Amino acid sequence: MASRSRFPVFPDFSNKAMIDRHLDRLDTTGVSRRDFLALASAGAAASAFAATMGLPSVAVAAPTGKIAYLAWSASTEYNQLVSKGAAAAAKDLGFNYALLDGQIDAGRQLNQFEELTTTQATGGFFNILDGSALKRASQFAETSRVYFGAVWDSLPWFTPFDGGDYYTLYANPEEDAAHRGVTEALLTAVTEKFGGGKVVALTGTPGNWCETARNRGRDEAFAKHPGTQLVDQLPGKWLREESLRATEDLLTRNHDIVGIITQNDDEAQGAIAALRNAGLRAGEDVLVAGADGTSLGAEAIRKGQQVATSGNSPVFTGALFVSRIYDVTHGWVPSVPERQLYWRPTIVTKDNVDAYVARYVNDDGVEPFDYRRMSKVLHPDDWDPQADVYPIDIEQHWRGYEKPAGWAPPAAYAEAKAAGEFERVKAEYADHYKIKFDGPGPNARS
């Protein structure tokens, strides 16, 4: 009898038909077949085959130059615009790029990131639905040595220092001040037009850091406008359809509403649609404000349907994370304060919306940022963040959230603060900030 090899013969994974046969053994939901093949190719397929044979997972050491944005939902305009910025920056920096749709499922996002790390891709960044999943993402990243970053949600008091060296950046717009400014614009307009009155609110996802910070800024604004009252609120969950239904409920439960403050521009669009369905005119009968500075939000301001938004430029979000991953994969090491950053949005109203639209919305194919100049590797002397960027203070950022038992600031963080590193980095970024966030773009045609 012929002896049987104790090692199975692997199929030819250079053959697309053979790869296709095994793809269904991986969770590829939210990733097109074409993009998955470009992202994973033989490495992930071989891992799937190994699993079917009862073998340990295998990896093919073939770096792809791939970077991905792992969005909690690709259906929101905010995430689409983040992807636009990431794609443009990736092109200028020589990366292949993919937008991965989490379809409102943090587990799917983790699966997508795990698949990304098994291919030895360059890196990725999250807008994750459940911040607690970043702990597991950090483990994947550390094991595979793939860098990642995260915007918005996180597990409270969990920092990149807790996640490891490959969790390179946690960054957000500074939301307290931004949403305070947006709410003040709305309440000022409500006071001027109606003499004050009742206002309702659409919130985000309960417990999410962004919702907490925006609610805090909103409430601070109401304290300064005693002639207005926040009388009711419901979660819009950052989505247009959810916000339409929530606004309909708020209009049913409350009468004589003169204002709606929402947590993002997708929610504002839902509120505007609900007002229309109720026979009310946004901007006339009821005033609306949003956040995030999306295209539709800016256009609604131009049309008089929306009072204000926080122009944090989603395109900047994508560019910031791509440029960071480029730098750390090309030898640059961030200082301690640079691993957690804020940037300062601009408050967009009818007074400055035309300039915002010209640069960030109807840009006629002109990119709003110089993506290569964001890189400290490519521009060691004249790099430019192109926004007012500064370090996050952990205890300020997570105020309102109970500290875990025995929590203390990470040692590296505490040492850097004591040594004055945070002030130094803030001053350094301010000194390099030449291309102004609310000014003409660096590529604007004269």
C-alpha positions in Angstrom: 0.0 0.0 0.0 1.3 3.4 -0.9 2.1 5.6 2.1 0.0 8.7 2.5 1.6 12.0 3.1 0.8 13.5 6.5 0.8 17.0 4.9 -2.1 17.8 2.5 -1.4 19.1 -0.9 -2.6 22.8 -1.1 -4.5 23.9 -4.1 -3.1 26.4 -6.6 -4.1 29.7 -5.0 -2.8 31.6 -7.9 -5.9 30.3 -9.7 -8.8 32.7 -9.2 -11.4 29.9 -9.5 -9.6 28.0 -6.8 -9.6 31.0 -4.5 -13.3 31.6 -5.2 -14.1 28.1 -4.0 -12.8 28.9 -0.5 -13.8 32.5 -0.1 -17.2 31.7 1.5 -15.3 30.1 4.4 -14.3 33.6 5.4 -16.6 36.4 6.6 -16.4 38.7 3.6 -19.7 40.5 4.3 -19.4 44.2 3.3 -16.4 43.6 1.1 -16.8 43.1 -2.7 -15.3 40.0 -4.2 -13.0 42.2 -6.4 -11.8 44.2 -3.4 -11.4 41.2 -1.2 -9.2 39.5 -3.8 -7.1 42.6 -4.1 -6.9 42.9 -0.3 -6.4 39.3 0.7 -5.5 37.3 -2.4 -3.8 34.0 -1.6 -3.0 34.6 2.1 -6.5 34.7 3.4 -7.7 31.9 1.1 -4.9 29.7 2.2 -5.9 30.4 5.8 -9.5 29.3 5.0 -8.2 26.1 3.4 -6.0 25.4 6.3 -8.9 25.7 8.7 -10.9 23.2 6.6 -8.1 20.7 6.9 -7.8 21.2 10.7 -4.4 22.9 10.4 -3.2 26.0 12.2 -3.9 29.3 10.4 -1.3 30.2 7.8 -0.2 33.5 6.5 1.5 34.4 3.2 4.1 37.1 3.8 3.3 39.3 0.9 2.7 43.0 2.0 0.0 44.5 -0.1 0.5 48.2 0.4 -3.2 48.2 1.2 -5.0 50.6 3.6 -8.6 50.4 4.6 -11.2 52.5 6.3 -13.5 50.3 8.4 -16.7 52.4 8.7 -19.6 51.4 11.0 -21.9 52.1 8.0 -21.1 53.2 4.5 -24.7 54.5 4.1 -24.0 57.8 6.0 -22.7 60.8 4.0 -20.2 61.4 6.8 -18.5 58.1 6.3 -18.6 58.4 2.5 -16.8 61.7 2.7 -14.2 60.3 5.2 -13.6 57.6 2.6 -13.2 60.2 -0.1 -10.4 61.9 1.9 -8.8 58.6 2.7 -8.9 57.5 -0.9 -7.3 60.8 -2.1 -4.6 60.7 0.5 -3.9 57.1 -0.2 -3.5 57.8 -3.9 -1.0 60.6 -3.3 0.9 58.5 -0.8 1.1 55.4 -2.9 -1.4 53.1 -1.1 -4.1 50.9 -2.5 -7.3 51.7 -0.6 -10.6 50.1 0.3 -13.7 51.2 2.2 -15.1 48.3 4.3 -18.8 48.6 5.3 -19.5 47.3 8.8 -23.2 47.4 8.2 -23.9 48.6 11.8 -22.2 45.5 13.2 -19.1 45.8 15.4 -18.5 42.1 15.1 -18.4 42.4 11.4 -15.9 45.3 11.6 -13.6 43.1 13.8 -13.8 40.3 11.3 -12.9 42.6 8.5 -9.9 44.0 10.4 -8.8 40.5 11.3 -8.9 39.6 7.6 -7.0 42.7 6.9 -4.2 41.8 9.3 -3.9 38.3 8.0 -2.9 39.7 4.6 -0.1 41.7 6.2 -1.7 44.9 4.8 -0.2 48.2 5.7 -3.0 49.3 8.1 -6.5 50.6 8.6 -8.6 52.9 10.7 -11.9 52.6 12.4 -15.1 54.5 12.9 -16.3 51.6 15.1 -19.8 51.0 16.3 -18.8 49.6 19.7 -15.7 51.1 21.2 -15.1 48.1 23.4 -14.1 46.2 20.2 -10.9 48.3 20.0 -9.4 46.0 22.7 -9.7 43.0 20.4 -8.5 45.1 17.4 -5.4 46.0 19.4 -4.7 42.3 19.9 -5.0 41.6 16.2 -2.8 44.6 15.4 -0.1 43.6 17.9 0.0 40.0 16.7 0.2 40.9 13.0 2.2 44.1 13.4 -0.4 46.1 11.4 -1.0 49.7 12.4 -4.5 51.1 13.0 -6.2 54.2 14.3 -9.7 55.1 15.5 -12.0 58.1 15.4 -15.0 58.8 17.6 -16.1 55.9 19.7 -13.8 54.0 22.2 -14.1 52.1 25.4 -14.0 54.9 28.1 -10.6 55.4 29.6 -9.0 52.9 27.0 -6.1 54.6 25.3 -3.6 53.7 22.5 -1.1 53.1 25.4 -3.3 50.4 26.7 -3.7 48.9 23.2 -0.1 48.7 22.3 2.4 50.3 19.9 0.3 49.4 16.8 -2.7 51.4 18.0 -1.0 54.5 16.6 -3.7 57.2 16.8 -7.0 58.0 18.5 -8.3 61.4 17.1 -11.5 63.4 17.1 -12.8 66.9 16.4 -13.0 68.8 19.7 -16.8 68.3 20.1 -17.8 70.2 23.3 -16.9 73.6 21.8 -18.0 72.7 18.3 -21.5 71.6 19.2 -21.8 74.5 21.7 -21.1 76.8 18.8 -23.6 75.2 16.6 -26.3 75.2 19.3 -25.6 78.9 20.0 -26.1 79.7 16.4 -29.4 77.9 16.4 -30.6 79.5 19.6 -29.6 82.9 18.5 -31.6 82.5 15.3 -34.5 81.1 17.3 -34.4 84.1 19.6 -34.2 86.6 16.7 -37.0 85.0 14.7 -39.4 83.8 17.4 -38.3 85.6 20.6 -37.2 82.2 22.0 -39.3 79.1 22.5 -39.3 75.3 22.6 -36.6 73.3 21.0 -36.3 69.5 20.7 -33.2 67.4 20.1 -32.1 64.3 18.2 -29.3 62.5 20.0 -26.8 59.9 18.7 -26.1 56.4 20.1 -26.5 56.5 24.0 -23.2 56.3 25.7 -21.1 57.1 22.7 -18.4 59.6 23.4 -19.4 61.8 20.5 -23.0 61.9 21.7 -21.9 62.7 25.3 -19.6 65.5 24.2 -22.1 67.0 21.8 -24.9 66.9 24.4 -22.6 68.6 26.9 -21.8 71.4 24.5 -25.5 71.7 23.5 -26.6 72.0 27.2 -23.9 74.7 27.9 -25.4 76.7 25.0 -28.9 76.5 26.4 -27.7 77.8 29.8 -26.7 81.0 28.0 -30.1 81.4 26.3 -32.8 81.4 29.0 -35.5 82.4 26.6 -35.2 78.9 24.9 -36.1 75.5 26.4 -35.0 72.0 25.5 -38.3 70.2 26.0 -37.7 66.7 24.6 -35.2 64.5 22.8 -35.0 61.1 21.1 -32.1 59.2 19.6 -31.6 59.6 15.8 -28.6 57.1 16.0 -26.7 59.2 13.4 -29.0 57.9 10.6 -31.4 59.8 8.4 -34.2 57.3 8.5 -34.1 56.8 12.2 -34.1 60.6 12.6 -37.1 61.1 10.3 -39.1 58.7 12.5 -37.8 60.2 15.8 -38.7 63.7 14.6 -42.2 62.6 13.6 -42.6 61.3 17.2 -41.2 64.5 18.7 -43.6 66.6 16.6 -46.5 64.4 17.8 -45.5 64.7 21.5 -44.7 68.4 21.5 -46.5 71.5 20.1 -45.2 74.9 19.1 -41.7 73.6 18.4 -39.5 76.3 16.9 -36.1 74.5 16.8 -34.4 71.1 16.3 -30.8 70.5 17.3 -29.4 67.3 15.8 -26.2 65.4 16.4 -25.1 65.2 12.7 -26.1 66.4 9.3 -27.6 63.0 8.4 -29.9 63.5 11.3 -30.6 67.0 10.2 -31.7 65.7 6.8 -34.1 63.3 8.5 -35.5 66.1 10.6 -36.0 68.3 7.5 -37.8 65.5 5.7 -40.1 64.9 8.7 -40.9 68.6 8.9 -41.8 68.6 5.1 -44.0 65.6 5.7 -45.8 67.4 8.5 -46.4 70.5 6.3 -43.8 72.6 8.1 -41.0 74.5 6.4 -37.4 74.0 7.7 -35.8 77.4 8.1 -39.2 79.2 8.3 -41.5 77.4 10.7 -38.9 75.4 12.5 -35.1 76.0 12.5 -32.7 73.1 12.3 -29.0 72.7 13.1 -26.6 69.7 12.6 -23.0 68.7 12.8 -20.0 67.3 10.8 -20.0 69.6 7.9 -21.2 67.2 5.2 -22.1 68.2 1.7 -25.8 68.0 2.3 -25.5 69.9 5.5 -23.6 72.7 3.8 -26.1 72.8 0.9 -29.0 72.9 3.3 -27.5 76.0 5.0 -27.2 77.7 1.6 -30.8 76.9 0.9 -31.9 78.3 4.2 -33.1 75.0 5.5 -30.4 74.6 8.2 -28.9 77.2 10.4 -25.5 75.8 11.2 -23.2 72.8 11.2 -19.8 72.0 12.7 -17.4 72.0 9.8 -14.9 69.4 10.9 -14.5 68.3 7.3 -14.9 64.5 7.1 -12.4 64.6 4.2 -9.8 65.8 6.8 -10.6 62.8 9.0 -9.6 60.3 6.3 -6.5 62.2 5.3 -5.3 62.5 8.9 -5.4 58.8 9.5 -3.9 57.8 6.2 -1.0 60.2 6.6 -0.4 58.9 10.1 -0.3 55.3 8.9 2.0 56.3 6.1 4.4 57.9 8.5 4.6 55.1 11.1 5.1 52.5 8.4 8.0 54.6 7.0 10.0 54.9 10.2 8.5 57.8 12.0 7.7 57.3 15.7 5.0 59.6 17.2 5.7 61.2 20.6 3.4 60.4 23.5 1.1 63.4 23.0 0.8 62.7 19.3 -1.0 59.4 19.8 -4.2 61.1 20.9 -5.2 64.3 19.1 -8.1 66.8 18.7 -8.6 69.1 15.8 -10.7 72.3 15.9 -13.8 72.5 13.6 -15.1 75.7 12.2 -18.8 76.7 12.8 -20.5 76.9 9.4 -23.4 79.3 9.0 -24.9 81.4 6.2 -22.1 83.9 6.7 -19.2 81.6 5.7 -20.9 78.6 4.0 -20.0 79.7 0.5 -16.3 79.5 1.2 -16.8 76.1 2.9 -18.8 74.8 -0.1 -16.2 76.0 -2.5 -13.4 74.2 -0.7 -15.1 71.1 0.7 -18.2 70.4 -1.3 -18.3 71.8 -4.9 -14.6 71.7 -5.3 -14.5 71.1 -9.1 -12.1 68.3 -8.6 -9.6 70.4 -6.6 -8.5 68.5 -3.5 -9.0 70.6 -0.3 -5.7 69.5 1.3 -2.1 68.9 0.3 -2.0 65.3 1.5 1.7 64.7 1.0 2.5 67.8 3.1 0.6 66.2 6.0 3.4 63.7 6.2 6.3 64.3 8.5 8.3 61.7 6.6 7.9 63.4 3.2 8.1 66.9 4.6 10.3 66.7 7.7 10.8 70.5 7.9 7.7 72.0 6.4 5.0 69.4 7.2 1.6 71.1 7.8 -1.3 69.5 9.7 -3.6 71.9 7.8 -5.9 72.1 10.8 -5.6 73.4 14.4 -4.4 70.0 15.9 -3.5 69.5 19.5 -3.1 66.7 22.1 -6.0 65.2 24.0 -6.1 65.4 27.8 -7.4 62.0 28.8 -9.1 63.1 32.0 -10.9 66.0 30.2 -11.9 63.8 27.3 -13.5 61.1 29.4 -15.1 63.4 32.1 -18.5 62.2 32.9 -17.5 58.5 32.6 -16.8 56.6 35.7 -13.1 55.6 36.0 -12.4 51.8 36.1 -11.4 50.6 39.6 -7.7 51.3 40.2 -7.4 53.4 37.0 -4.3 55.6 36.7 -2.9 57.5 33.7 -0.6 55.3 31.6 2.9 55.7 32.8 4.3 57.1 29.5 1.4 59.6 29.3 1.9 60.8 32.9 5.7 61.2 32.4 5.2 63.2 29.2 2.7 65.5 30.9 5.0 66.1 33.8 7.9 66.9 31.4 5.9 69.5 29.5 5.7 67.5 26.4 2.0 68.3 25.8 2.7 72.0 25.7 5.7 71.5 23.4 3.7 69.4 20.9 0.8 71.8 20.9 3.2 74.7 20.2 5.0 72.7 17.5 1.7 71.9 15.7 0.6 75.5 15.9 3.9 76.7 14.5 3.6 74.3 11.5 -0.1 75.1 10.9 0.2 77.3 7.8 -2.6 76.2 5.4 -5.7 77.3 7.4 -8.6 74.9 7.8 -11.2 77.7 7.2 -9.2 79.5 4.5 -8.6 78.8 0.8 -7.4 75.3 -0.1 -3.7 74.8 -1.0 -4.7 73.7 -4.5 -7.3 76.4 -5.2 -7.2 77.8 -8.6 -6.4 81.5 -8.7 
